[in-house]
Amino acid sequence: MTTGGWIVLIISVGTVLTLFGWCMIKVMTTPDEADHLKGVTDHTPDE
């Protein structure tokens, strides 16, 4: 692979890993987020 290919690969993977890490930190550190969670309940038409 050429040098340009390596640069694009590193930038792409680095961007995705950075975004993933930021999302994980944001989810884990947001206070009182559990109060805003909504449950999913399946209701059938006969209920």
Distance bins in CASP14 RR format, pairs under 12 A and 6 or more apart:
PFRMAT RR
TARGET T0000
AUTHOR 0000-0000-0000
RMODE 2
METHOD distances of the structure
MODEL  1
1 7 0 0 0 0 0 1 0 0 0 0 0
1 8 0 0 0 0 1 0 0 0 0 0 0
1 9 1 0 0 1 0 0 0 0 0 0 0
1 10 0 0 0 0 0 1 0 0 0 0 0
2 8 0 0 0 0 1 0 0 0 0 0 0
2 9 0 0 0 0 0 1 0 0 0 0 0
3 9 0 0 0 0 0 1 0 0 0 0 0
3 10 0 0 0 0 0 1 0 0 0 0 0
4 10 0 0 0 0 1 0 0 0 0 0 0
4 11 0 0 0 0 1 0 0 0 0 0 0
4 12 0 0 0 0 0 1 0 0 0 0 0
5 11 0 0 0 0 1 0 0 0 0 0 0
5 12 0 0 0 0 1 0 0 0 0 0 0
5 13 0 0 0 0 0 1 0 0 0 0 0
6 12 0 0 0 0 0 1 0 0 0 0 0
6 13 0 0 0 0 0 1 0 0 0 0 0
7 13 0 0 0 0 0 1 0 0 0 0 0
7 14 0 0 0 0 0 1 0 0 0 0 0
8 14 0 0 0 0 0 1 0 0 0 0 0
8 15 0 0 0 0 0 1 0 0 0 0 0
9 15 0 0 0 0 0 1 0 0 0 0 0
9 16 0 0 0 0 0 1 0 0 0 0 0
10 16 0 0 0 0 0 1 0 0 0 0 0
10 17 0 0 0 0 0 1 0 0 0 0 0
10 18 0 0 0 0 0 1 0 0 0 0 0
11 17 0 0 0 0 0 1 0 0 0 0 0
11 18 0 0 0 0 0 1 0 0 0 0 0
12 18 0 0 0 0 0 1 0 0 0 0 0
12 19 0 0 0 0 0 1 0 0 0 0 0
13 19 0 0 0 0 0 1 0 0 0 0 0
13 20 0 0 0 0 0 1 0 0 0 0 0
14 20 0 0 0 0 1 0 0 0 0 0 0
14 21 0 0 0 0 0 1 0 0 0 0 0
14 22 0 0 0 0 0 1 0 0 0 0 0
15 21 0 0 0 0 0 1 0 0 0 0 0
15 22 0 0 0 0 0 1 0 0 0 0 0
16 22 0 0 0 0 0 1 0 0 0 0 0
16 23 0 0 0 0 0 1 0 0 0 0 0
17 23 0 0 0 0 0 1 0 0 0 0 0
17 24 0 0 0 0 0 1 0 0 0 0 0
18 24 0 0 0 0 0 1 0 0 0 0 0
18 25 0 0 0 0 0 1 0 0 0 0 0
19 25 0 0 0 0 0 1 0 0 0 0 0
19 26 0 0 0 0 0 1 0 0 0 0 0
20 26 0 0 0 0 0 1 0 0 0 0 0
20 27 0 0 0 0 0 1 0 0 0 0 0
21 27 0 0 0 0 1 0 0 0 0 0 0
21 28 0 0 0 0 1 0 0 0 0 0 0
21 29 0 0 0 0 0 1 0 0 0 0 0
22 28 0 0 0 0 0 1 0 0 0 0 0
22 29 0 0 0 0 0 1 0 0 0 0 0
23 29 0 0 0 0 0 1 0 0 0 0 0
23 30 0 0 0 0 0 1 0 0 0 0 0
24 30 0 0 0 0 0 1 0 0 0 0 0
26 33 0 0 0 0 1 0 0 0 0 0 0
27 33 1 0 0 1 0 0 0 0 0 0 0
27 34 0 0 0 0 0 1 0 0 0 0 0
27 37 0 0 0 0 0 1 0 0 0 0 0
28 34 0 0 0 0 0 1 0 0 0 0 0
30 36 0 0 0 0 1 0 0 0 0 0 0
30 37 0 0 0 0 0 1 0 0 0 0 0
41 47 0 0 0 0 1 0 0 0 0 0 0
END
